[in-house]
């Protein structure tokens, strides 16, 4: 292994590790992660995960994983869900409820983005802020509606 000489080297290592662990060659092509920290649960994350579970079951798909995680620091966007697909950047969706979570699921399964609910595109940043603020390396800001993508 070469020496790490810069932040770019560290980010490349992180990206490679995430690609290896996010969607391994275990038969899954997509992963929906509903973030269920305290703020998420208080904002309705349980309803979101239940709605996505119902959509997943109704779809009959066996190549999609639904999972939960803890807090990711996106309190102002709760409830939030990350959608990962093979060979694509992860997308963090926010301000979800049962109906919007169903819409995000259906759009993602169809290979589309439910753009109205996109908070961030790319690896999850350690501090998600509104548009116009400092952002993690490799992230892009979408103009309008103060959302990142």
Secondary structure as GFF3:
##gff-version 3
##sequence-region A 1 149
A	DSSP	alpha_helix	7	22	.	.	.	ID=ss1
A	DSSP	beta_strand	30	35	.	.	.	ID=ss2
A	DSSP	alpha_helix	38	43	.	.	.	ID=ss3
A	DSSP	alpha_helix	45	59	.	.	.	ID=ss4
A	DSSP	beta_strand	64	69	.	.	.	ID=ss5
A	DSSP	three_ten_helix	75	77	.	.	.	ID=ss6
A	DSSP	beta_strand	81	85	.	.	.	ID=ss7
A	DSSP	beta_strand	91	93	.	.	.	ID=ss8
A	DSSP	alpha_helix	98	109	.	.	.	ID=ss9
A	DSSP	three_ten_helix	115	117	.	.	.	ID=ss10
A	DSSP	beta_strand	118	121	.	.	.	ID=ss11
###
